[in-house]
Amino acid sequence: MRLNGSEILVECLKEQGVDTVFGFPGGAVLNIYDALYKARNEIRHILTSHEQGASHAADGYARATGKVGVCIATSGPGATNLVTGIATAYMDSVPMVAITGQVATNLLGKDSFQEVDITGITMPITKHNYIVKDVTQLADVVRKAFAIAQEGRPGPVLIDICKDVTAAVTDFEPKPPRKPRKVHTSIAEGLIEEAAEAINSSQRPILLSGGGVSIAGATEEVMELAEKAKIPVTTTLMGLGSFPGTHGLFTGLLGMHGTKTSNLAVSESDLFIAVGARFSDRVISDVKRFAPNAKVMHIDIDPAEVGKNIVVHYPLVGNIKKILKLLNGRVKKREYSEWNKTIDRWKEAYPLKYPQDGTLKPHYVVERIYELTKGDALITTEVGQNQLWAAQFYKYTSPRQFISSGGLGTMGYGLGACIGARIGRPDKKVINIAGDGSFRMNCTELATAVEYKLPIVIALLNNHVLGMVRQWQELFYDGRYSATTIDRGTDFVALAEAFGAKGINVTRPEEVDAAIIKALESEDTPVLINFEIDRDDKVFPIVPPGAPISELIEE
């Protein structure tokens, strides 16, 4: 059949099973939006308030569902407004396809109106990107983009389409979607045996479960390994939910804001097993003093990550799920050991805690959100103290339950991601735990949530400062609070209501439950709860910069 480029793009999206796209129109994508209008009964378009909101919504949709998130923007500033969201997805291995418009082919390279080299700009932050100048190549490019975004270690792919290509007509032949190529996992039998023997002979093993475990669908295999060999389990921030936070073997987060139990366990271990994690500086801190007594086993799909940040003694590269199955067949069952009892004593001696002085505490707010949602909500976060309180005091029991910008640390991420997650998972309550500094960056997306009648909840932990930066200034800069006070008199309840959302103000602990319950009862309107907390509330524990993870500041 004969179709123009825009119609071909839409047909290819339908081939890939895309039912939702997030975007903002403009001149270079007018033809695409015309085709989307004609296909509005098959593909839902969510009009965000800003292109960055569209990229974060596509990201949140992808993380919540496991599908590819799709966002669309026009050329020039529309395309560059996607950059932060693309980088966020790249750092956290999120499958996303970003579609941008471009000036006509005869105007390329002439500094034309709203022309920018978006493929050049995004080259370091995409798995691959394309500029399409020939309509006959468009269908193949779209199909390749979706396959690349999903296969191996997932990530974003950008397709830049010249405007004349979106109008040009050519023959189109529908094709079933290509299944993403499976990563070839060919590990020598001897290496698997060696790794299994290392686990069987270790006296003080610990397992780090990272975000790659959830991506690979390998949570059951991690559980089997941990329970069979009685291995304590810690997680990265991205790994929250990949191992149940309620499990007896769980020790909490690892690293800069990890629990003392996790950090001590790693420091005293003789075998450190990292699964689907990239040894971020936030996890290892001083590399020379990280797990000083341990051999390191690294199981990951990306060979570039193995040995990049830390010396690895047992490298196992390939499909995580398959590797774990091979290991589980060779690992011996063992009984609860003295090492497990030591871990239990540490957990009892060093629990996460916070001051109980009768004032409204953010830790308490997160605890009550956990209890009142029965641990079953999807939680998105902004970045900063709110992110760490949400990580520490909500117990995540399933993958894709904690949605946060880990690698890039993008302030302003949470609200867009919350919108995308709710659209992708309408069966779930979705709550964005936010700080006022991050929230104000993209708060205009409240208009999007109102328009589409999304009953999301924004739990705004409002301390009137840039809390994490201020915390560092107090602890490591002698209390010189440079440019971190943002008490600008913003009435966030009134702001929410101005957008058409509901607003609730909470200043005392006894008001918390009623506010959360009321917000959760909303069926078609977003609710913002403004929790007024103290500007000096801090995230503890914290490892000082340059220190080993065993040397934490606890309070």
C-alpha positions in Angstrom: 0.0 0.0 0.0 1.1 3.6 -0.6 1.5 5.7 2.6 3.2 8.9 3.5 6.1 8.9 6.0 3.9 10.0 9.0 1.4 7.2 8.2 4.3 4.7 7.9 5.6 5.8 11.4 2.1 5.3 12.9 1.7 1.9 11.3 5.1 0.9 12.6 4.2 2.0 16.1 1.1 -0.1 15.9 3.2 -3.1 14.7 5.3 -2.7 17.8 2.2 -2.8 20.1 2.5 0.8 21.1 -0.8 2.0 22.6 0.4 5.3 24.2 2.8 8.0 23.2 3.7 11.2 25.2 4.5 14.4 23.4 4.2 18.0 22.4 3.5 19.1 18.8 5.4 21.7 16.7 6.0 22.6 13.1 8.4 19.9 12.2 6.0 17.1 13.4 2.7 18.5 12.1 2.4 15.7 9.6 3.1 13.1 12.3 0.4 14.7 14.6 -2.1 14.6 11.7 -1.5 10.9 11.3 -1.8 10.4 15.1 -5.1 12.2 15.0 -6.4 9.8 12.4 -5.2 6.8 14.5 -6.5 8.3 17.8 -8.7 5.3 18.5 -5.6 3.0 18.3 -2.8 5.0 19.8 -3.5 7.3 22.8 -1.5 10.6 22.7 -0.8 12.2 26.0 -0.2 15.9 25.6 2.3 16.9 28.4 3.0 20.5 29.5 6.6 20.4 28.4 8.8 18.0 26.3 10.9 17.1 29.3 7.7 16.0 31.0 7.0 13.8 28.0 10.4 12.1 28.2 10.0 11.4 31.9 6.5 10.1 31.4 7.7 7.7 28.7 10.4 6.6 31.0 8.0 6.1 34.0 5.7 4.2 31.7 8.5 1.9 30.5 9.8 1.2 34.1 6.3 0.5 35.4 5.3 -1.8 32.5 8.5 -3.2 31.0 7.3 -2.0 27.6 9.1 0.5 25.4 8.2 4.1 26.3 7.6 6.5 23.4 7.9 10.3 23.3 7.6 12.8 20.5 8.9 16.4 20.1 9.4 18.9 17.3 12.8 20.1 16.0 15.2 22.5 17.7 14.2 23.4 21.3 11.5 20.7 21.3 14.2 18.1 20.6 16.7 19.5 23.1 14.0 19.6 25.8 14.0 15.8 25.6 17.8 15.5 26.3 17.6 15.3 30.1 14.9 12.6 29.9 16.9 10.6 27.3 20.0 10.8 29.5 18.0 9.8 32.5 16.7 6.7 30.7 20.2 5.9 29.4 21.8 5.9 32.8 19.2 3.6 34.2 18.9 1.3 31.2 15.3 2.1 30.4 13.9 1.1 26.9 12.6 4.2 25.2 12.2 5.5 21.7 12.3 9.3 21.3 11.0 10.6 18.0 11.9 14.1 16.9 11.0 16.2 13.9 13.8 17.8 11.8 13.8 20.6 9.2 13.4 19.5 5.6 16.4 17.8 4.0 17.1 20.8 1.7 17.4 23.0 4.8 19.8 20.8 6.7 23.1 22.5 7.7 21.9 26.0 6.9 21.1 27.1 10.5 17.4 27.0 9.5 14.6 27.9 11.9 14.5 25.5 14.8 17.3 23.3 13.3 19.6 21.5 15.7 21.8 18.5 15.3 19.9 16.4 17.8 21.6 13.1 16.7 25.0 14.7 17.4 23.8 16.0 20.7 22.3 12.7 21.9 25.0 10.4 20.6 26.7 9.8 24.0 23.3 9.2 25.7 21.6 6.8 23.4 22.2 3.2 22.5 21.8 4.3 18.9 20.2 7.1 16.9 19.1 7.8 13.4 18.4 10.7 11.1 15.9 9.7 8.4 16.3 11.6 5.1 14.7 9.0 2.8 11.1 7.9 3.3 11.9 4.4 1.9 14.2 3.8 4.9 11.8 5.0 7.6 10.0 1.7 8.4 13.2 -0.3 8.7 14.7 2.4 11.0 11.6 2.4 13.3 11.7 -1.4 13.5 15.4 -1.4 14.3 15.0 1.3 16.9 12.5 -0.7 18.9 14.6 -3.9 18.7 17.7 -2.0 19.8 15.9 -0.3 22.7 14.9 -3.7 24.1 17.7 -6.1 23.4 20.7 -6.8 25.6 21.0 -4.0 28.2 18.0 -1.8 27.4 18.2 1.9 26.7 16.9 4.8 24.6 17.1 5.2 20.9 16.4 8.4 19.0 14.8 8.8 15.5 15.1 12.2 13.9 12.8 12.5 10.9 13.1 15.3 8.3 9.8 17.1 7.7 9.7 16.4 4.0 10.1 12.7 4.8 7.0 12.8 6.9 5.0 14.0 3.8 6.7 11.9 1.1 4.8 8.8 -0.2 6.2 5.4 -0.8 5.1 1.7 -0.7 4.7 0.2 2.7 4.5 -3.5 3.6 3.4 -4.4 7.2 5.7 -6.8 9.1 5.4 -8.5 12.4 7.7 -7.0 15.1 11.1 -8.5 15.2 11.8 -10.2 18.4 14.8 -8.6 20.2 17.9 -10.7 19.8 18.8 -12.8 22.8 22.2 -12.1 24.3 24.4 -15.1 23.6 25.4 -16.6 26.9 28.2 -19.0 26.4 30.1 -19.3 29.6 32.7 -22.1 30.0 31.5 -24.9 32.1 34.6 -24.6 34.2 33.9 -20.9 35.0 30.4 -21.7 36.2 31.8 -24.6 38.3 34.5 -22.3 39.7 31.9 -19.6 40.6 29.6 -22.2 42.3 32.5 -23.6 44.3 33.4 -20.1 45.4 29.8 -19.7 46.8 29.9 -23.2 48.3 33.2 -22.6 50.1 32.6 -19.0 51.3 32.0 -18.4 54.9 30.7 -14.8 54.7 29.0 -14.2 51.4 26.8 -11.3 50.5 24.8 -10.7 47.4 24.1 -7.3 45.8 20.9 -7.2 43.7 20.9 -4.4 41.2 18.4 -2.9 38.7 19.5 -5.4 36.1 17.8 -8.2 38.1 14.4 -6.6 37.7 15.1 -5.8 34.0 16.1 -9.4 33.4 13.1 -10.8 35.2 15.5 -12.7 37.4 14.0 -12.0 40.8 13.0 -15.6 41.4 16.5 -16.9 40.6 18.1 -14.4 43.0 15.6 -15.5 45.7 16.4 -19.1 45.0 20.2 -18.5 45.3 19.8 -16.5 48.5 17.5 -18.9 50.2 19.4 -22.0 49.1 22.8 -20.8 50.2 21.5 -18.6 53.1 23.2 -15.5 51.5 22.3 -12.1 53.0 21.0 -9.7 50.3 21.5 -6.0 49.9 20.4 -3.8 47.0 21.4 -0.7 45.0 18.8 2.1 44.7 17.8 0.8 41.3 17.6 -2.7 42.7 14.9 -1.9 45.3 12.1 -4.4 44.8 14.3 -7.0 43.1 14.5 -8.8 46.5 11.7 -8.3 49.0 12.4 -5.7 51.6 10.4 -7.8 54.0 12.5 -10.9 53.7 14.6 -12.1 56.6 17.8 -12.2 54.5 17.4 -8.6 53.3 19.9 -6.1 54.9 18.8 -2.9 53.2 20.5 -0.5 50.8 24.2 -0.5 50.3 26.6 2.4 50.0 26.6 6.1 50.7 23.1 6.0 52.3 23.1 2.3 53.0 22.2 0.6 56.3 25.1 0.1 58.7 24.3 -3.6 58.5 24.7 -3.8 54.7 27.9 -1.7 54.8 29.5 -3.7 57.6 28.4 -7.0 56.0 30.2 -6.1 52.7 33.2 -4.8 54.5 33.5 -8.1 56.5 32.5 -10.5 53.7 34.8 -13.0 52.0 32.7 -13.2 48.8 30.8 -10.3 47.2 28.3 -11.3 44.5 27.0 -8.4 42.4 24.1 -9.2 40.1 22.9 -6.7 37.5 24.7 -3.8 39.2 27.4 -1.4 37.9 29.5 -0.6 41.0 28.5 3.1 41.1 30.6 5.4 43.2 27.5 5.8 45.4 27.8 2.1 46.2 31.6 1.5 46.5 32.8 5.0 47.7 36.6 4.4 48.3 37.4 1.7 45.8 40.6 0.7 47.6 38.8 0.0 50.8 35.6 -1.6 49.4 35.1 -5.2 50.4 38.7 -5.5 51.4 38.6 -9.2 52.4 36.3 -10.4 49.6 36.6 -12.0 46.2 34.3 -10.3 43.8 31.8 -12.1 41.5 30.1 -10.0 38.9 27.1 -11.3 36.9 26.0 -8.8 34.3 24.7 -8.6 30.7 27.0 -5.8 29.7 30.7 -6.8 29.4 31.7 -3.1 29.5 30.6 -3.0 33.1 32.7 -6.0 34.3 36.0 -4.8 35.7 35.3 -1.1 34.8 35.2 0.2 38.4 36.5 -2.7 40.5 38.6 -5.8 40.2 36.5 -8.8 39.5 37.6 -12.4 40.3 34.7 -14.3 38.8 33.3 -12.5 35.7 30.0 -14.0 34.4 28.8 -12.1 31.4 25.5 -12.8 29.7 21.8 -13.3 30.4 21.5 -12.9 34.2 18.5 -15.2 34.5 20.2 -18.0 32.6 23.5 -17.6 34.5 21.7 -17.7 37.9 19.8 -20.9 36.8 23.2 -22.5 36.0 24.6 -21.5 39.3 21.5 -22.5 41.3 21.9 -26.0 39.9 25.4 -26.3 41.3 25.2 -24.3 44.6 24.8 -26.5 47.7 22.0 -26.0 50.2 23.3 -24.8 53.5 21.9 -24.1 56.9 21.6 -20.8 58.8 25.2 -20.0 59.8 27.1 -18.0 62.4 27.5 -15.4 59.6 23.7 -15.1 59.3 23.4 -14.8 63.1 26.0 -12.0 63.0 24.0 -10.2 60.3 20.8 -10.6 62.5 22.6 -9.1 65.5 23.7 -6.1 63.4 20.2 -5.6 62.0 18.9 -5.5 65.6 21.6 -3.2 66.8 21.6 -0.8 63.9 18.1 -0.3 62.6 17.1 2.7 60.5 15.8 5.3 62.9 14.9 8.9 63.2 14.3 11.4 66.1 11.0 11.0 67.9 10.4 14.5 69.1 6.7 15.0 68.4 7.2 17.0 65.2 6.3 16.0 61.7 9.1 13.8 60.3 9.5 12.8 56.6 10.5 9.3 57.7 7.2 8.9 59.5 5.3 10.2 56.5 6.9 7.5 54.3 6.2 4.8 56.9 2.6 5.7 57.0 2.3 5.7 53.2 3.7 2.2 53.3 1.3 1.0 56.0 -1.8 2.7 54.4 -1.0 1.4 50.9 -0.2 -2.1 52.4 3.1 -1.9 50.6 1.3 -2.3 47.2 1.7 1.1 45.6 4.1 2.2 42.9 6.4 4.8 44.2 8.1 7.4 42.1 10.4 10.0 43.5 12.1 13.2 42.8 15.8 13.5 43.6 17.4 14.4 46.9 16.5 13.7 50.5 12.9 12.7 49.5 14.4 10.0 47.2 16.4 8.5 50.0 13.7 8.6 52.7 11.4 6.9 50.1 14.1 4.3 49.6 14.7 3.7 53.3 11.3 3.7 54.9 9.0 2.0 52.3 9.5 -1.7 52.0 9.5 -2.7 48.3 8.5 -6.3 47.6 8.3 -6.5 43.8 10.2 -5.4 40.8 9.2 -2.2 39.0 7.7 -0.8 42.2 10.3 1.8 42.9 10.7 4.3 40.0 13.4 6.9 40.5 16.3 8.6 38.6 19.3 6.7 40.0 22.2 7.2 37.7 21.6 10.8 36.5 19.9 12.0 39.6 17.4 14.2 37.7 15.5 16.7 39.8 12.0 17.2 38.3 11.8 13.6 37.2 9.2 12.2 39.6 5.9 13.9 38.5 6.3 13.1 34.8 7.3 9.5 35.8 4.3 9.3 38.1 2.0 10.2 35.2 3.6 7.7 32.9 3.5 4.9 35.5 -0.2 5.5 36.3 -1.1 5.5 32.6 0.9 2.2 32.2 -0.5 0.6 35.4 -4.0 2.0 36.0 -4.6 -0.9 38.3 -2.1 0.5 40.9 -2.0 3.4 43.2 0.9 5.6 42.2 2.5 8.1 44.6 5.2 10.6 43.9 7.3 11.3 47.0 8.8 14.7 46.2 10.8 17.5 47.7 9.8 21.1 47.1 13.0 21.9 45.2 12.6 19.2 42.7 8.8 19.5 42.4 8.8 23.1 41.4 11.0 22.3 38.4 8.3 20.5 36.5 5.2 21.2 38.6 3.4 22.3 35.4 2.8 18.6 34.7 0.0 18.8 37.3 -2.0 20.2 34.4 -1.4 17.0 32.5 -2.5 14.8 35.4 -5.7 17.0 35.8 -6.5 16.9 32.1 -6.3 13.1 31.9 -8.1 12.6 35.3 -5.2 10.7 36.9 -5.7 10.0 40.6 -2.0 10.2 41.4 -0.8 11.4 44.8 2.0 13.8 45.3 3.5 13.6 48.8 5.4 16.8 49.0 8.0 16.8 51.8 8.3 20.5 52.0 11.3 21.8 54.0 11.7 25.1 52.0 15.4 24.3 51.2 17.4 22.2 48.8 17.6 19.6 51.5 20.4 17.3 50.3 22.7 20.1 49.2 22.0 21.9 52.5 22.8 18.7 54.4 26.2 18.5 52.7 26.8 22.2 53.4 26.1 21.6 57.1 28.2 18.4 57.4 31.1 19.2 55.1 31.1 22.9 54.5 30.9 24.3 58.0 27.3 25.3 57.7 27.8 27.8 54.8 24.3 27.6 53.3 25.1 29.0 49.9 22.0 29.3 47.6 20.1 26.5 49.2 17.2 28.3 50.9 14.2 28.5 48.6 11.5 29.7 51.0 9.8 31.8 48.4 6.4 31.8 49.9 4.9 29.4 47.4 1.6 28.0 48.6 1.7 24.5 47.0 -1.9 23.7 48.1 -3.2 26.8 46.3 -0.9 26.0 43.3 -2.4 22.5 43.1 -5.9 23.8 43.2 -5.1 26.4 40.6 -4.3 23.6 38.2 -7.5 21.8 39.1 -6.0 19.3 41.5 -6.8 18.9 45.2 -4.5 20.2 47.8 -4.1 19.2 51.5 -1.9 20.9 54.1 -0.3 18.8 56.9 1.7 20.2 59.7 1.3 17.7 62.6 1.9 13.9 62.8 -1.7 13.3 63.9 -2.9 14.8 60.6 -0.9 12.4 58.4 -3.2 9.4 58.2 -6.4 11.3 57.4 -4.6 13.2 54.6 -3.1 10.1 53.0 -6.4 8.2 53.2 -8.3 11.0 51.6 -5.8 11.3 48.8 -5.9 7.6 48.1 -9.7 7.7 47.9 -9.6 10.1 44.9 -10.8 8.4 41.8 -10.2 10.9 39.0 -8.3 13.8 40.4 -4.6 14.2 41.4 -4.0 15.1 45.0 -1.1 17.0 46.4 -0.3 16.7 50.2 2.0 19.5 51.4 3.8 18.0 54.4 5.6 20.9 56.3 8.8 19.4 57.6 11.8 20.9 59.3 14.6 22.1 57.1 17.2 20.5 59.3 15.8 16.9 59.0 18.6 14.8 57.4 19.2 11.5 55.6 21.2 9.1 57.8 23.3 7.1 57.6 25.7 8.9 55.2 29.2 7.9 54.2 31.5 11.0 54.0 33.1 11.6 50.6 36.3 9.6 50.3 35.6 7.4 53.3 35.1 3.6 53.1 31.5 2.5 53.4 32.1 1.0 56.8 32.7 4.5 58.2 29.2 6.0 58.4 27.8 9.1 60.0 24.7 7.7 61.7 23.2 10.7 63.4 
